Amino acid sequence: MALVADIRRALALVHPYRNQYLLGLVALAAVNLCDVLAPLFLTVAIDSLGAIVGLAPAPPPPILAALGVDIGLGVLGATAAYFALQLGANVFRYPMLMQIAVPSHEVGQTLRNRLVAHFFEMPMAYYDRAKSGDLMSLATADVLAARMMFGPGVLVGADALILVTVVIAVMLTLSWKLTLIAMAPLPLIALFTNLLSHAEYGRFQDVQKDLATLTERARESFAGLRVLQAYAREQFDVARFTAASERHRGLEVRLARVRSLFGPTLDLMNGLSTALVVIFGGRQVVQGTLSVGTFVAFLFLIGFLSGPMMGFGWAVSLIQRGRASLSRLDAFLETAPPAPLGTNAEALDGTGAVRVDGLTFAYSSDQPPALRDVSFSISAGRRLGVIGPVGSGKSTLARLLVRLYEPPRETVFVDGCDVTDADPDALRQHVVLAPQDTFLFSDTVERNIGLSARMNGKADFFARQSQLHDEIAALRDGYDTLLGERGMTLSGGQRQRLAIARTLAADPRVVVLDDCLSAVDAKTEEAILASLDSALEGRTAIIISHRVCAVRGCDEILVLDAGGVAARGTHDQLVAADGFYARIAREQGVDDDMTEAHE
């Protein structure tokens, strides 16, 4: 059943390119026909030479006789025909290669595009469990193995089957007895090929799975390089990677042992066929029942089987590896998102009112809720502050507002539209999140700021609003400066301020700032928030922070604790209540008249 499923997968992928594959296979058949017919003209040439030196004349091979060719063609005519067929074979080789190689690359590109599209369809919850190395291996090693199956695998496999069929057919016309003798090792070839191909399929799957693990190990080592150096743990990580590499080497060697048996086994079978032809065919020549030319043609044709035998083993190897990789690719592509995406885009053309009603959310069924019965509403153009201790659910709330995680239905609304009904692209154009963990691309500063492609103005305008312009201007190439991987050429505070500039450049109706100023000092944070007043004017803003100075100017402040709403109110009201908010306000040295009045 697995083989049938694999065949269906393969046919579905090559179906758009079936005409190209058909032309390629026709050209391949023409190449093989020219290659096989050419030695028959050598038979005529050799027998013509024999007649010249006094040997009994021999009739031409039946195929040539059927085409009207006789011994009168002569040595020169037969030799010319031989070279003409060789030329024809090489002319057909170009379309043979192009019409199969190009579609195989198209199939590979199709698989990559499907993978990337599926990457973006999968929810964030999937990536909380998935390993980056496994996904990288799918997009590289597995796609390559599948492409090799549809390219060289198809070409070499079809070449072996067509050439063997044509060669055996021609050999039967020359001498059916000698052909049966030469084909005696075929059952052994089928037996060995079946055993080896099944062994290779399972071992290649093991190699691909372990390659994903090794890739993840390498990625983690590189990503944590600075931490490892800071703790002088380089040798520990080298030893850990070496162990993983040795394990993978062992699996590769285990696979190579099987793969290396294909060539010698098939070559041995071909040598056995040649030996049988020499023994029994030579006896027939001595007895006069077989002409010298026909005997030579037989040896040429047996020689033609050597390449297909070797190629057949390689093709089986490529096909088995491709099957294993297609199985892994399909296992990921068939992993469907847990909920259908909404399509309603028109309902988000309002002014940016946000309402959360009884929101309870857990990341998985075996974990306690990260949010419990959270409710609030914020009118368009107003500001809501969210504050609370670590683990209180602040970032979870931010992610649910833009539907990076799937909230329960009828709990999160933007402009009166349930976000689970909204088109994700439209929602994330309307509500933009500046996350706490900033990711910058290895591109210019300007392109990182203009990531949304909706930048209304120049990058420096938004950089000024996030208090970053002067520092960018001081860089060697200013806004054209290429950032290092993940923006490591900038400081943590600079990366966070660039993320704020990127958020403003997207021109959203609702801005969600998720503690995105945690890497700057309190004084700089106050300056940035002050400069954002004009930028946030007319927009709904949700400011999440662990600092009181970041939220005290909001119209309402929500205090979260253990996933629930512990308190709410304005800055003055919360300070007067003398709860968690008032305590951290005192700890952070936030002076306020209401604090003095309370004392």
C-alpha positions in Angstrom: 0.0 0.0 0.0 2.9 2.4 0.7 4.2 1.8 -2.8 0.8 2.6 -4.3 0.6 5.8 -2.3 4.1 6.8 -3.3 3.2 6.3 -7.0 0.2 8.4 -6.7 2.2 11.2 -5.0 4.8 11.0 -7.8 2.2 11.1 -10.6 0.4 14.1 -9.1 3.7 16.0 -9.0 4.8 15.2 -12.6 1.3 15.6 -14.1 1.8 19.3 -15.0 5.0 18.4 -16.9 3.7 15.1 -18.5 4.2 16.4 -22.0 7.9 17.3 -21.3 8.5 14.0 -19.7 6.9 12.2 -22.7 9.1 14.1 -25.2 12.1 13.2 -23.1 11.2 9.5 -23.0 10.6 9.5 -26.8 14.1 11.0 -27.3 15.5 8.5 -24.9 13.9 5.6 -26.9 15.4 7.1 -30.1 18.9 7.2 -28.5 18.6 3.6 -27.4 17.4 2.5 -30.8 20.3 4.2 -32.6 22.7 2.7 -30.1 21.4 -0.8 -30.5 21.1 -0.8 -34.3 24.6 0.6 -34.8 26.4 -2.8 -33.9 24.2 -4.6 -36.4 25.9 -2.6 -39.2 29.2 -3.7 -37.8 27.9 -7.3 -38.3 27.4 -6.5 -42.0 30.8 -4.8 -42.3 32.6 -7.8 -40.6 30.8 -10.4 -42.6 31.5 -8.4 -45.8 35.2 -8.5 -44.9 34.9 -12.2 -44.3 33.4 -12.7 -47.8 36.4 -10.7 -49.3 38.9 -13.1 -47.6 37.0 -16.2 -48.7 34.7 -17.0 -45.9 31.2 -18.2 -46.6 28.9 -15.1 -47.0 26.4 -14.6 -44.1 23.0 -13.0 -44.4 22.5 -9.7 -42.7 20.7 -9.7 -39.3 16.9 -10.2 -39.7 16.1 -6.6 -38.6 18.3 -5.1 -41.3 17.1 -7.6 -43.8 13.5 -6.5 -43.1 14.7 -2.9 -43.7 16.1 -4.0 -47.1 19.8 -4.0 -46.1 21.9 -6.9 -47.5 25.5 -7.9 -47.7 25.9 -5.9 -50.8 26.0 -2.7 -48.7 29.7 -3.4 -48.4 32.2 -2.4 -45.7 32.2 1.3 -46.4 28.4 1.6 -46.6 27.9 -0.4 -43.4 30.6 1.7 -41.6 29.0 4.9 -42.8 25.6 3.7 -41.5 27.2 2.8 -38.1 28.6 6.4 -37.7 25.4 7.9 -38.9 23.5 6.1 -36.1 26.1 7.1 -33.6 25.6 10.8 -34.7 21.8 10.4 -34.4 22.1 9.0 -30.9 24.1 12.0 -29.7 21.7 14.5 -31.4 18.7 13.0 -29.5 20.6 13.0 -26.2 20.2 16.8 -25.8 16.3 16.9 -25.8 16.4 13.6 -23.8 18.3 15.4 -21.0 16.6 18.8 -21.2 13.0 17.5 -21.3 13.6 15.4 -18.1 16.1 17.5 -16.2 14.2 20.8 -16.4 10.8 19.4 -15.2 12.6 17.7 -12.3 13.9 21.1 -11.1 10.3 22.5 -11.6 9.0 19.7 -9.3 11.7 20.6 -6.7 10.7 24.2 -6.9 7.0 23.2 -6.5 7.8 21.2 -3.4 9.9 24.1 -1.9 7.1 26.6 -2.6 4.5 24.3 -1.0 6.7 23.9 2.0 7.2 27.6 2.5 3.5 28.3 2.0 2.7 25.6 4.6 5.2 27.1 7.0 3.2 30.3 7.1 -0.1 28.5 7.3 0.9 26.6 10.4 0.0 28.2 13.8 2.6 29.4 16.3 1.7 26.5 18.5 3.1 24.1 16.0 6.5 25.8 16.0 6.6 25.7 19.8 7.0 21.9 19.4 8.8 21.6 16.0 12.5 21.7 15.6 14.1 24.1 13.2 16.7 21.5 12.1 13.9 19.2 11.0 12.2 21.9 9.0 15.5 23.0 7.4 16.2 19.4 6.5 12.8 19.0 4.8 13.4 22.2 2.7 16.9 21.1 1.6 18.0 17.5 1.8 14.5 16.0 1.3 13.6 18.3 -1.5 16.9 17.5 -3.2 16.3 13.7 -2.8 12.9 14.1 -4.3 14.2 16.1 -7.2 16.9 13.5 -7.9 14.2 10.9 -8.1 12.2 12.9 -10.7 15.4 13.8 -12.7 18.3 11.3 -12.8 16.1 8.6 -11.2 13.5 8.7 -13.9 16.1 9.2 -16.7 18.5 6.4 -15.7 15.7 4.0 -14.7 13.8 4.5 -18.0 17.0 4.2 -19.9 17.8 0.9 -18.2 14.3 -0.5 -18.9 14.1 0.7 -22.5 17.7 -0.3 -23.4 17.4 -3.7 -21.9 14.1 -4.3 -23.7 15.5 -3.2 -27.1 18.8 -5.1 -26.6 17.0 -8.3 -25.7 14.6 -8.0 -28.6 17.4 -7.5 -31.1 19.4 -10.3 -29.6 16.4 -12.6 -30.0 16.3 -11.9 -33.7 20.0 -12.8 -33.9 19.9 -16.1 -31.9 17.1 -16.9 -29.5 19.1 -19.8 -28.0 22.1 -17.6 -27.2 19.8 -14.9 -25.9 18.2 -17.3 -23.4 21.7 -18.4 -22.2 22.8 -14.8 -21.8 19.7 -13.9 -19.8 20.1 -16.7 -17.4 21.4 -14.4 -14.6 18.4 -12.1 -14.8 16.4 -13.8 -12.0 19.4 -13.4 -9.7 19.5 -9.7 -10.6 15.8 -9.2 -9.7 16.3 -11.0 -6.4 19.3 -9.0 -5.3 17.8 -5.7 -6.4 14.6 -6.3 -4.4 16.5 -7.2 -1.3 18.9 -4.3 -1.5 16.3 -1.7 -2.4 14.1 -2.5 0.6 17.1 -2.4 2.9 18.2 1.0 1.4 14.7 2.5 1.8 14.6 2.0 5.6 18.2 3.0 6.1 17.8 6.2 4.1 14.8 7.2 6.2 16.9 6.7 9.3 19.6 8.9 7.8 17.2 11.7 6.9 15.6 11.7 10.3 19.0 11.9 12.0 20.2 14.6 9.5 17.4 16.8 10.8 18.6 16.2 14.4 22.2 17.0 13.4 21.1 20.1 11.6 19.2 21.3 14.7 22.3 20.5 16.8 24.5 22.7 14.5 21.9 25.5 14.5 21.6 25.5 18.3 25.4 25.6 18.7 25.7 28.5 16.3 22.8 30.4 17.8 24.2 29.9 21.3 27.8 30.6 20.4 28.1 33.8 22.5 26.6 32.0 25.6 28.9 29.1 25.2 32.0 31.4 24.9 30.8 33.4 27.8 30.7 30.3 30.0 33.9 28.8 28.5 31.8 25.7 27.4 33.2 25.5 23.8 34.8 22.1 24.4 31.6 20.7 26.0 29.6 21.7 22.9 32.3 20.4 20.5 32.1 17.0 22.3 28.3 17.1 22.1 28.3 17.9 18.4 31.0 15.3 17.7 28.9 12.6 19.4 25.9 13.6 17.2 28.1 13.7 14.1 29.6 10.3 14.9 26.1 8.8 15.2 25.1 10.3 11.9 28.3 9.0 10.3 27.5 5.5 11.6 24.0 5.7 9.9 25.6 6.9 6.6 28.1 4.1 6.7 25.3 1.6 7.3 23.5 3.0 4.3 26.7 3.0 2.2 27.2 -0.7 2.9 23.9 -1.5 1.2 24.3 1.1 -1.6 27.8 -0.1 -2.5 26.5 -3.7 -3.1 24.4 -2.6 -6.1 27.3 -1.9 -8.5 29.4 -5.0 -7.8 26.4 -7.3 -7.8 25.0 -6.1 -11.1 28.4 -5.9 -12.7 29.1 -9.5 -11.6 25.8 -10.6 -13.2 26.7 -8.8 -16.4 30.1 -10.5 -16.5 28.5 -13.8 -16.0 26.3 -13.1 -19.1 29.3 -12.2 -21.1 31.2 -15.3 -20.1 28.2 -17.5 -21.1 28.0 -15.8 -24.5 31.7 -16.3 -25.1 31.6 -20.0 -24.2 28.4 -21.0 -26.0 28.6 -18.4 -28.8 32.3 -19.3 -29.5 31.3 -22.9 -29.8 28.6 -22.0 -32.4 31.1 -20.0 -34.4 33.5 -22.9 -34.5 30.6 -25.2 -35.5 29.6 -22.8 -38.3 26.1 -22.2 -37.0 26.8 -18.6 -36.0 28.7 -16.0 -38.2 31.6 -14.1 -36.8 29.8 -10.8 -37.4 26.8 -12.0 -35.4 29.0 -13.2 -32.6 30.7 -9.8 -32.4 27.3 -8.0 -32.5 26.3 -10.2 -29.5 29.3 -9.2 -27.5 28.6 -5.5 -28.3 25.0 -5.9 -27.2 26.0 -7.7 -24.0 28.3 -4.7 -23.4 25.4 -2.4 -23.8 23.7 -4.2 -20.8 26.6 -3.3 -18.5 25.6 0.4 -18.3 21.9 -0.2 -17.8 22.7 -2.8 -15.1 24.8 -0.3 -13.2 22.3 2.5 -14.0 19.4 0.4 -12.8 21.0 0.0 -9.4 21.6 3.7 -9.1 18.1 4.5 -10.3 16.6 2.1 -7.7 18.8 3.8 -5.1 17.6 7.3 -6.1 13.9 6.2 -6.3 14.1 4.6 -2.8 15.7 7.7 -1.4 13.1 9.9 -3.2 10.3 7.8 -1.9 11.5 8.1 1.7 11.9 11.9 1.4 8.5 12.3 -0.3 7.0 10.4 2.6 8.6 12.8 5.1 7.5 15.9 3.0 3.9 14.7 2.8 3.8 14.0 6.5 4.5 17.6 7.1 2.3 19.0 4.3 -0.6 16.9 5.5 -0.3 18.4 8.9 -3.3 20.8 8.7 -3.8 24.0 10.8 -6.1 23.2 13.7 -8.7 25.8 12.7 -9.7 27.3 9.3 -8.5 30.8 8.7 -11.1 33.6 8.5 -11.8 35.4 5.3 -13.6 38.6 6.5 -11.5 41.6 5.6 -14.2 44.3 5.2 -15.2 44.2 8.9 -11.8 45.6 9.9 -12.2 49.0 8.2 -13.3 50.7 11.4 -11.4 53.0 13.7 -9.6 50.5 15.9 -11.9 49.7 18.9 -10.8 46.6 20.8 -12.8 44.3 23.1 -11.9 41.2 25.0 -14.7 39.3 26.6 -14.1 36.4 29.0 -10.8 35.3 27.4 -9.4 32.1 28.8 -6.5 30.5 26.9 -4.0 27.7 27.4 -1.2 26.8 25.0 -2.0 23.1 25.2 -4.4 20.8 26.9 -1.8 19.6 29.4 -0.9 23.1 30.6 -2.7 25.4 32.9 -4.4 28.5 31.3 -2.0 31.4 30.6 -5.1 33.7 30.7 -8.2 33.3 32.8 -11.5 35.1 32.2 -9.8 38.4 31.0 -12.2 41.1 29.9 -11.7 44.7 28.9 -12.6 47.2 26.1 -10.8 50.1 24.7 -12.4 52.7 22.5 -10.8 53.8 19.2 -7.9 56.3 19.7 -7.5 55.5 23.4 -4.6 53.9 25.2 -4.6 50.9 27.4 -1.6 49.9 29.7 -1.0 46.3 30.7 1.3 45.6 33.5 2.1 42.6 35.7 4.8 40.3 37.0 6.7 37.8 34.9 4.4 35.0 33.7 1.2 36.9 34.2 0.1 36.5 30.6 1.0 39.9 29.1 2.7 38.6 26.0 0.1 35.9 25.5 -2.6 38.6 25.4 -0.5 40.5 22.8 -0.2 37.4 20.6 -3.9 36.6 20.7 -4.8 40.2 19.7 -3.1 39.6 16.3 -4.0 35.9 16.2 -0.5 34.5 16.3 -2.2 32.0 18.5 -5.8 31.0 18.0 -8.1 32.5 20.7 -11.4 30.9 21.5 -14.3 32.1 19.4 -16.2 35.2 20.5 -13.5 36.3 23.0 -11.4 38.8 21.0 -13.0 41.5 18.9 -11.5 44.3 16.8 -14.1 46.9 15.5 -16.8 44.5 16.6 -15.4 41.6 14.4 -14.4 38.4 16.0 -10.7 38.0 15.1 -11.2 34.3 14.4 -13.5 35.3 11.5 -11.1 38.0 10.2 -8.7 37.5 7.3 -5.3 37.1 9.0 -3.6 39.4 6.5 -6.2 42.1 7.0 -6.1 41.7 10.8 -2.3 42.1 10.9 -2.4 45.2 8.7 -5.0 46.7 11.0 -3.4 45.6 14.3 0.4 45.6 14.4 2.5 44.0 17.2 5.9 45.2 18.2 7.1 42.1 20.0 9.4 41.9 23.0 11.8 39.6 21.1 12.8 41.6 18.1 13.8 39.9 14.9 15.8 41.8 12.3 16.7 40.6 8.8 20.1 40.6 7.3 19.2 43.6 5.1 19.6 47.3 5.2 18.2 49.5 8.1 15.8 51.1 5.7 14.3 47.9 4.4 14.0 46.5 7.9 12.0 49.6 8.9 9.9 49.3 5.7 9.2 45.6 6.1 5.4 46.0 5.9 5.7 47.6 2.4 3.1 50.2 3.6 5.7 52.8 4.7 4.0 56.2 4.2 7.1 58.4 4.1 10.9 58.0 4.5 12.5 55.6 7.0 14.1 58.5 8.9 10.7 60.0 9.8 9.8 56.8 11.7 13.3 56.5 13.2 13.0 60.0 14.6 9.7 59.0 16.3 11.5 56.0 18.0 14.5 58.2 19.0 16.8 56.2 16.7 17.6 58.6 13.8 20.8 60.1 15.3 22.3 56.6 15.9 21.5 55.4 12.5 22.9 58.5 10.9 26.2 57.8 12.8 26.5 54.4 11.1 29.0 54.2 8.2 26.3 53.9 5.5 23.4 55.4 7.4 20.1 53.9 6.4 21.8 51.8 3.8 23.9 50.0 6.4 23.6 46.2 6.1 22.7 44.6 9.4 24.4 41.4 10.6 22.4 38.2 11.1 19.4 38.9 13.4 20.6 42.5 13.6 23.5 41.7 15.9 25.4 44.7 14.7 22.9 46.9 16.7 22.5 46.9 20.5 19.5 45.5 22.2 17.9 48.9 22.7 18.6 49.9 19.1 17.0 46.7 17.8 13.9 47.4 19.9 13.6 51.0 18.8 14.0 49.9 15.1 11.1 47.4 15.8 9.0 50.4 17.0 9.9 52.4 13.8 8.9 49.3 11.8 5.5 49.2 13.6 4.8 52.8 13.0 5.8 52.5 9.3 3.1 49.9 8.9 0.5 52.6 9.6 -1.8 50.5 11.7 -5.1 51.5 13.4 -4.1 49.5 16.5 -0.6 49.5 17.9 0.5 46.8 20.4 3.8 47.4 22.1 4.8 44.3 24.0 7.4 45.4 26.5 9.5 46.5 23.4 11.5 49.0 25.4 12.8 46.6 28.0 16.4 46.9 26.7 16.6 50.7 27.1 17.0 52.6 30.4 14.0 54.4 32.0 15.1 57.8 30.9 15.4 56.8 27.3 12.1 55.0 27.5 10.3 58.1 28.8 11.9 60.1 25.9 10.7 57.6 23.3 7.2 57.4 24.8 7.0 61.2 24.8 8.0 61.3 21.1 5.4 58.6 20.3 2.6 60.8 21.6 2.2 62.5 18.2 2.8 59.2 16.3 0.1 57.4 18.3 -2.4 60.3 18.1 -5.6 59.0 16.5 -4.5 55.3 16.9 -5.6 52.8 19.5 -2.6 51.8 21.6 -2.0 48.9 23.9 1.2 49.4 25.8 2.5 46.3 27.7 5.4 46.9 30.1 6.9 46.0 33.4 7.7 49.7 34.1 5.1 52.0 35.6 6.5 55.0 33.7 5.6 53.4 30.4 1.9 53.0 31.3 1.1 55.7 33.7 -0.1 58.1 31.0 -2.6 55.5 29.6 -6.4 56.1 29.8 -6.8 52.8 31.7 -4.3 50.3 33.1 -4.9 46.6 33.5 -2.9 44.7 36.1 -2.5 41.0 35.3 -1.5 38.4 37.8 -1.4 34.6 37.3 -3.3 35.1 34.0 -6.2 37.0 35.5 -7.1 40.7 36.0 -6.0 41.6 39.4 -6.9 45.3 39.2 -7.8 48.0 36.7 -8.0 51.8 36.7 -6.1 54.9 36.0 -2.6 55.5 37.3 -3.9 57.6 40.2 -6.6 55.1 41.1 -4.1 52.2 41.2 -1.6 54.1 43.3 -4.3 55.0 45.7 -5.4 51.4 46.0 -1.9 50.5 47.4 -1.7 47.1 45.7 0.8 45.5 43.3 0.8 48.5 41.1 1.5 51.0 43.9 4.3 48.7 45.3 6.2 48.5 42.0 5.7 52.2 41.5 7.5 52.9 44.7 10.2 50.3 43.9 10.8 51.9 40.5 11.0 55.4 42.1 8.0 56.8 40.3 7.1 60.1 42.1 3.5 61.1 42.1 1.4 63.5 44.0 -1.1 60.7 44.7 1.5 58.6 46.4 2.3 61.5 48.8 -1.4 62.0 49.5 -1.8 58.3 50.3 1.0 58.5 52.8 
